């Protein structure tokens, strides 16, 4: 069973790594993925061995909150145990400003009252700083609660580093204050002055305040990454007008049930999926398909929720409501994709899982080393605390999920639905694109492309052809009827059908025939010279229909599945990206060559059965190729499943869509080229994020530990360390947000 959960209480990638570790250890759990950005967990487990309650309890025992994810529900708010982040940020900044004024104002020439200076009154100087620091500690007690709880559960996280770092500075200041009190009572002014100069209260308060600033900015940036999902949810109208008992009633969209008749006014959004039962209009389907050209809708046509009715008015019958609607499924795909992990993130996850304990060890070694080398306790504590507060694993944890979330949301707005983060990474590495022909490169519906008439006027022929074909169920009859258009048909009688060969009927007292070349020849109708025309059309890969009366052939029509206008551009774009483009089709050699030539495809294989398409994909992959398969039919589903990345055309079959990793809702092959391009930009963004996250820690930890102090006199205070830590996470999130502009 696959289940999704909401997770609360996470603060960094060490938290998500902890949850993954403890849950994966449970018997019956096959796999688990925790998304720090989305605050979700996807778990696959055997419901015969373990259930939701046990999994939730495991997460809670690790020190976090969990609940079963309910699609469409708003994110549950955690119970407010602490002062809201904006309030504590403002108050912390005010208190910190006063604290910095007292502790360091005299250093930059600010007019500090004489009785508040260390020289005049060390005791008052230290007690005032303590009084200003304690409220900051209380306001930001969340870090202590979360950090020490995680430490006691042997799963330290970022909050643990912040808590220990600020607590060390606070305790150092309290001990110094106690010594100052003792010295003041004993009248030892020199001892009191010495300790008043190294209190570190401002470090404790600054660490907490700057981390809170970073969290506040980070939360704001992370919310932007989920804006695509929020915008998708907003596409569906909140209310709809339904007709019940002959009256128009406005009800919430969520209350619509299957079978309801809904009135759609001009300019309003369609609430659910259904079909038109009366009226007509043009509908803007760009929200779902990405296509900007309006689509005409008449009685019997399907309409999709979230699309906008433009100029006409119509009524529709609700067929899919709630989670069944196309929009709901798109949102679920986007959310699920955002909750999955790309393989590139595994390295960062592994590092984050051991990062905090390693940092704590480095901090302890730093403290001991500097003391052993004879440096002052003040310097040793400064270096140890700086290591703790500068070593934030948040940037590592955010590097992949924030970029994936932005990418998935951005693609969704363009009609490209990505089902998993792995699909993005896999798509980035492909070198071969395999295309189906019918419905992928082509429209999927045959159209009449060539006409030859023999002794008959075209308008007269259209009337006869329409009369013949209107009673036929052959797939090509629709193409003939579309070609004939709105014409005044003759009455037809004595209709007869020779299955798979042709049809005949009596029109105006004369029997006419339509069918294959062989069918007409079997009737004894002589070849009046049209045989050469038929040969040329067949050699061009077209399907030929011959029309005749009992004496002669009167016309030859050729039908072909026309290539989509955008397919040529899409193939060119793929080839420009140095991708090898191959077409696989079950159609005949002639038809395949015609389409391949028009599309600019050099390599194609025709006459393939579904299992043979599968074998071709298998052959390509075994030769070392990274293959993306694009198709739309049931016969494509095995190949879509086998390919490194399966891409389904959105107007194809449900089976093909289910088997694919990516769905192009607009049915436009050019979207596939966009998806490949965007995957490359996304992976580049992720690699940039990971590089800067690793680079930051590699450079900053030795700097904070004071490695460069003996030779160059360079060291970092905890205040600068906490500022750098906050900025590193903010940098990663902001860099990922640049994908919105791609």
N, C-alpha and C positions, 0 to 999 in steps of 0.2 A: 504494500500500500504506500502511496505517495501522499504526504501531508505537509501542509505549510503552516507555520506558526508565527505569531507576532512575538518579538523578543524585546524586553525593556531592560534598562540598566547598563547597557554597553557604552563604553567610553572610548575604546580604541581596538585595534586589531588583535591585541593580546586577549581581550574579552571574547571576541568571536572565535579565536583559536582555542580558548579554554572550553567554550561551549561545544565546539566541534569535537574536541578530544573526549570530554566526559560522556557526551551522548553516543559517540561512535563506539565506546567501550561496552555499551549495553548489549546484552544478548538479543538478537533478533533485528538489530539495526544494520541495514545493508550499506547505507550511505547517508551523509549529512552535510549540508552546506549552509553556512551562516553568512548573511549579507549585513555587514556593519552599516552601510549607507541606508538600506531600506528597513533595517531593524527587523529582519525576517529570518526564518530558518526553514529549509526544505529538507525533509527527512523521509527516506524510503525504508520501510520496516515490514516485518512479518507480523501481521495483526494476531496471529495465533500464539505468538510468543510475548509480544509487548503491545501496549496500547498508548493512546494519547496521554492519559493521566500519568502513567509512569514516566513518559518522556518529559512532560511538563515538570514533574517533581524532580527529575534529574537536573534540569536547567535551574530550578529554584534552589536546589541543594548546592549548586555551584555559585549561588549568590545573585542570580538574575531572575527576571520575571518572564513568564511565557504563557501564551494562550493560543488556542486554535485560530488560525487566520480565517476570517469570513470575508470572501470577496465582495467588494463594493462598500464595505463598512469603512467609516473613517478611522484613522489610527487612534486607538484608545489612549487617552491621556493618563500618564502615570500619576498616582496619588501624590499630591503636592506636599512633600515632606520638608521642603526647603524654600527659602525665599526665591521667587521667580528670578530667572537669570538676568533680565534687564534691570530689575530693581537692585539686586545685589551688585551688579556691575557699576551702577551709578553711585551707590553708597560706598562701595569699595574704592572707587576712584576719588571720591571726596575725602575719605579718611586717609587714603594713601598720599594725597596731595598735602594734607596737613602734616602727616608723618614725615614726608620728605622735606617739608619746610623746616620742621624742628631739627631733624637729624643732619641735614646737609645744607640748609639755607645759608649758614655762615660761610660755607666753602665758596659760594659764588657771590658773596657780598650782599645777600638779602638782609634786611633789617630785623634780625631775630631779637626778641626781648632778652636782656642780659641774664635774667634769672633762669632762662630756659637753655642756656648754653652749658656745654660740658665743663668749661673752665670755671664758670661761676658756681654752678650747683650740679655736680654729677648725679646726685640722687634724684632731684626733680627731673633732670634731663632724661634719665632712664625710665622713671615711672610714667612720665607723660607719654613716652614712646610706647611703653607696654600698654597703656590705657587706649591708645589709638590702634594698636595692632590687634588686641583681643577681639574687638567687634568685627574686624576683617576676617579673622579666623572663624568667628561664629557664622558670619554671613556665608562663608564658603566651606562650611563644615561638610558639605556633600563630598568633597574630595577625600576627607579623612574617613568618612563612613564607608565610601566605596573602596578606597585604596586599602585601608587596613582590613576590611572584610575580605577582600580578594587575597591579601597577604596571608591571613589566618587560614584561608581555604587552600593555601599553597598554589594560588593562581594569580600572582601579582600582575597588575596592569598599569596603564599610564597614570591613573589616579594614585596608584601606590607610590610611583616615583615622585609625584607632586606632593603627596602627603608626607612622605619621609623627608623630602628636601625642605619643605617649609617648616615641618615640625623640628627638624634638626636646627634650623636657623632660630626658631622660636625658643627652643630649649637652651641653646647656646646663649641667647639674649637674657633669658630668665636666670640662668646660672650667673651670668655676668652681673645682673642687677642684684642678685643675692649677695655677691661678693662686694658690690658697691655699698649695699646697706651695712654689711659687716664692717667694711673699711670706714664708713662714715661714723658708725657708732664708736669705733676704736680711734677715730681721729687720724686715720692714715689717708691723707689727701692724695698722696702719690699713687697708691694702689687703686683708689676710687677713680682717679683720672685715667689711669691706664686701661681699665676695663670699660669706662664710659666711651672710649674711642672705638671700641669694637663690639657693639651690641648686636648688630645684624637683625634687629626687629624689622627694619625697612626691607630686608631681603625676603623675610617670611611673608610680609604683606604684599610685596611686589610680585613674588612668584604666583601667589593665588590670584591677584588682580589681573596680571597679564595673561595667565592661562584662561581666566574667565573671559577676557577680551577675545582671545583666540577662539574659544568655544562659541562665543556669541556670533562672531563673524563667520565661523565655519558652519554653524547651524543655518545661518542665513543663506550661505552659498549652497549648502546641501539641499535646502528647500527648492532652490532654483532648478536643481537637476531633476527633480520630480515634477516640474511644471508641465512637462509634456503629458503625463498621465492625468494631472489635474485638468488640463485643457481638454483632453479627450472626454473626461467625465462631464465637463461643462457643455459639451456639444449636444447632449441629449436634453430636450426641454424638460422642465420640472413638472409641467402640467400639460394636459391634452384635452381636446373636446371630443367626447364620445357620444354616440346616439343610442340612447336606451329608452325603450318604450316610446319611440317616436319623438323624444325630446333631446335637445343638445345639453349635455352636462359636462362641466369642466371638472376633471379629477386629476389627482397626482399621477404622473406617468407610471410610478411603481404599482399603481392599482389597476392598470390595464391587464385584462386577461385575454387569452386566445379566443378569437371569434368576435371580439368587440369591433364595432364599426366606428371608425375615427374620421372626423372631418379635418381636412388639412387646408388651411387658408393660405393665400399668397404671402410669401415672405416668412412663413413659419417653418420650424424644423420638424421633421418627421420623428415621432417619438419612439416607434418600434418597427420591427421588420414586418412586412406583409405584402398584400397585393391590392392593386387599384380595382375597386368594384364599380365606380361611376366617376365620370368626369375625366379630364386630361390636363396635363401640364408639362412643363419642363423642369427638371430637378437638377440642382447642383450637387453632384456626388463627390466633389473633390475631397471632402472630409474623410471619405472611406477609401476611394480609389486613387486619389492624387491627381485625377484628370480634371482639368478646368473647364472643358466643354460641357455644357448642359446636356442632359439626356431626356428625350421625349418619353413621357409615360402616358399610356392609354389603358383602357380596361383590360385586366388580365396581367398587366406587367407587374413585376416585383419592384418594391421600393424598400429602401434600407434606412433604418433609424439613424438619426444625426445628420442626414442629408437635408438640404434646404429646398423647399418648394419655391419656385421663382415667380411665375406669373399667373398660373391658372389655379383653380380650386378643384379638389377631388375628395372622394371618400375612399377609405381603404379598410381592409379587414386585417386585424392583427393575427399574425401567424407565429411569430417568435417574440416572446416577452422576457423580461428579467435577464437572467444570465445567458439566455439562449440567443439574444440579439447579436448581430455582427459586431456592433460597437463594444458590447460587454466582452466578447471573445477577444477582440483586439486589445482591450485594456488588460485582460488577463494574460495574454501573450506578452505584452510589454512588461507587466509586473513580474511575471515568472522569469523572463529573460534577464531583467535587472537583478533578480535574486540569485541567478546562477553565476558561476565563476569561470573565467577563462583560464586555460592551463597556465598561462603566464603568471597568474597570481599565486600559484602554489609555492613558488620560491619565497615570495614575500610572506605568505602565511606561515611557512615553516620557520622563517627567521623571527617573525613576530611572536611565535609561540615560546621561544626561548630568550627573546630579546631582553625583557624586563629583568629576569633573574641574573642574566649576564651583566647588565648595567649595574645592578645592585652590588654584584661582586666587584666590578671595576671601581665603584664608588668606595667600597670598603678598603680595597687594596690601595686606592689613592690616599685615603685618610692615614692608613698605617704607614705607607711608604714615606709620606712627607714628614710625619712625626719621627719616624726612624732616622730620617736624614737630618734631623735637628731643626726643622722649620717650626715656626710658632703654631700652636693649636688653632689660632685664628686663620692662618693661611691654609692649614690642612683641612679644616672644616669648610672653608670657602670652596676649595677645589672639589671636595667630595660632594657637597651640595650642588655645585654647578654641573657635575656629571649627571646627577639624578634628574635635574630639571631640564637639561638641554636634550636628553636622550628620549625624545618622544616617538613612539612607534606609530603614531596616528598617520603620519605622512605615508608610511609603508602600507598601512591598512587601507587608506583611501585611494591610493594610486590607481588601482584597477577598477573597483566598483563605481567610483564617481564617473570615470570616463565611459564605462559600459552603460551606465544609466543614461547619461547624456546622449550617447550614440544611439541607443535603442529608441529613446524618445524622439530624437531628431529624425531617424529613419521612419518611424511610425507616422510622423507628420507628412512624409513624402510618399506614403502608401507602401512602405517596405516593412513588413512585420518580421522581426528577428526573434526566434523562439528561445535562443540560448546565447550566453556569452561565448561559449565555445565556437558557435557558428561564425561569430565575428573574427575570432582568431584563425579559424580554419580557412575562411574565405580570403583572408589576407595572404595565405601561403599557396593558393591554387596557381597552377600554371596551365591548366587545360579546362576549357568550358565545353561541355557536351550539350547540344540542343536537340530537342524534339522538333519535328517540323510542323505537323498539323496542330493548330491552336496555340503554338508557341511562336514560331517564326511567321506563321500564316494566320489568317483570320479564323480559320476553322470551319468556315462555311463556303461551299462552292458557289461561284458566280459564273455567269455566262460571259466568256471572254472573246469568242469568235463565232461568227455567223456566216453561212453560205446558203444562198437561195437559188433554186433552180426552177425558173418559170413561174414564180409566184411573188406577189407584192409582199413586202415585210409586214405591213399592217394587217393584211388578210391572213398571213401566216400566224401572227400573234393571236388572232381570234381563234384559229383552229388549234394552235398549241395550248392555249389556255383552256379550251374546252376539253382537250384530251387529258391534260395533266391535273386538272382540279380534283379529279376523283382518284388520283394515284397516291400511294403511300411511299413511293420510292424517294430516297433522300434527295435525288437530283430534281424531283418535281418542284420543290420549293425554289430552286435556282431558276427554273424555267418560268414559274409564276412571277417571280420578282422581275425577271427580264421582260415578260409580257406587260407588266404593270396593270393599271386600272383600265381594262378594255371591256368592250361589250362582247361577251362570249356568246357563241352559238349554242343552242340546246344540243346536248349529246345523249345518245341512247346506246343500248346494247354494249355497255362497257365491258371489256374483257382484259384480263391480266395474265401474262405468261411469266410466272415468278422468276425474277432475276434477269429476265430477257427483254420484256417490253410490254406495251399496252396497245389496245385498239378501241375505237368507238365509232359509231355512225353519227356523222355530222352533216346536216343538210342533205340527207339521203345517200351519203357516200361514206365508205369506211376508210378511216385514216389509221395509220400505225406510227408508233414511236418506240425506239428501243436501240439495242446494240446493232452493230453492223451485221453480225451473224444472224440476228433475229430477222432483220429486213431481208437478208439474202435467202433465208429459209422459206420466206413467203413467195419466192419466185419473182420478186421485183427486180427488173434489170438494172445493171450498173450503167448509168447514163454519163459516166465520166467523172463522177464525184469521188471515185476510189482514191485518186491521187491526192485530193484535198484531205480526205480522211487520214491517209498515211502520214501526211505532213503534220497534222494536228496531233496524232498519236505519238509520233516521234518527238514532238515538243513536250510530251509528258501530260497531255490534256485528256480528259475523259470526253468521248465523242458520243453524241446522241443523233440518230438518223430518223428523220420524219419522212413518211411516204404515204401515197395512196396505193390502191391496188395495181396501178399502172407504172408509176415512176417515183423516184426520190424527189421530194419537194424542197427539203432543207437539211442542213447539217449544223448542229450546234455543238460547240466545245465548251466544257466547263473546267474551271480550275480553282483551286483554293488560293486566293490572292495573298501575297506576302504583305504583312503589315508595314505601313510606311515607316514606322519607327524601328523596325527590325534591322534595316540596312544601316542606320546610324548606330544602333546598339552593337552590331557585329564589328563595325569599324572602331568604335570606342574600345571594345575588348581587345582587338588586334593592336591598337595603339598602346595598350597596357602590356604588350608582349605576351598575350595569352594565345594559346593554340585553340582555335575554335573548330569543333567537329559537329556535324549533324548526323543523328541517327534517326531513321524513320522506317515505318512499316510499309510505306508507299512504294510504288514501282520506281525503277531506275530513272526513267525519263522525267517523271514529276519531281523526283528528288534533285536531279541535276538542274532543272529549270529554277527551282527555288534557291539552290545553293549558288548558282551563278548570279542570280539577282541580289542575293544577300552578301555576296563576296566571301563565301565559304569555300575553301580549297578542298577540304577533306570531308567526305560523307560516306555513309554506308546505308544502302536501301534494302527494302524487303525484309526487315527484321521483325521477328516475333518478340514479345515481352522478355522471354527468357534469354533471347539472343542479345537484346539491349543490355540486360544484366551482365551477360558474359563479356560484352565489349567494355563495360565499365570496369569489370574485374580484371580484364587484360591490361587496360590502361594503368590501373592502380598497381598491378603486379610488376609493371615495367618501371615503376618509380614515379609515376605522374601523380600530382595532387589534383583531383578532379571535382569540378562542380557540375552537377547535372540539372538542367532546366527543362521541366515538362509540365504537362497539364492533365494527362489522361490516366485512366486506370492502368493502362499498359505501361505507363512510365513509373508507377509506384515502386516496383522492385529496384529499378535503377536509381531512383531518388533515395531510397533507403541505403543502398550500398555506397553511393558516392561520398566523398569526404564532406561535401556540402550539397544538400538537396534543395533546389529552389523551385517552388511551385507557382504557376501562373494562377492568380487569385480567382479567375473565372473558370477554372478547371474543376475537376471532380473533387469531392470531399476526401476520397482516399488519397489522391495525390497530395492534397494540402496537408493531410495528417502525417504523411510520410516525410514531408519536407522539413528542413531546418529554417527556411526563410520563405515567406509568402509575399508575392507581389500582388497587392489587392487590385491594382488598376489593370492587370493583364497586359502591361506594356513591358516589352523586353528591355527597353532603355533603362528601366528601374533596376534591372539586374546589373547593368554596367555601373550605375550609381552606387549600388550596394557594394560592389567590389572596390570601387574608389573610396567609399566612406570607411570600409573596413581597414584599408591601408592607413588612412588618416587617424583612425581610432587607435590602431596598434602603435603607430608612431607616438601618439599622445600618451599612451600607457607607458611606453618605454621611456619617454621623457620624464614622466612622473616618477617611475621607479629609479631612474638614474639620479635625479635630484634628491630623492628620499635617501638612497644609499650614500650618495656623495656627501650629503649634509651630515649624516651620522659619522661617516669615516673621518671627516675633517673636524667636526665640532667636539666629539668625545675626547680626543687627545688634547685639543685646545683647552677644553674645560678642566681636564685633569691636571693641567699645568705643565705638560710635557715640554712646552717651549719656554717656560719661565726661566730656568737656569741659564740657557744660552742667549735668549732674546728678551727676557723680561716681559713676556706676553702671557697674560692670564685673563680669565673671564670671571665676572662676578655672577652670582646666581640671578641677579636681576636681568642682565643681558642674556643669560642662558634661557630664562623663561620667555623672554621676548622672541628670541630666535626660534625656540620650539614652536610657539604659536604661529609665527610667520611661515614656518615650513609647511604646516598643514594647510594654511590659507593659500599658499602658493600652489600646492598640488590641486586643490579644488578649483582655483581660479584658472589654472592652465587647462583643466578638463572642460571648463565652461566655454573655452574658445571654440570647442567643436560645434556650438550652436551657430557659429558664423561660417562654418564650412559649407 
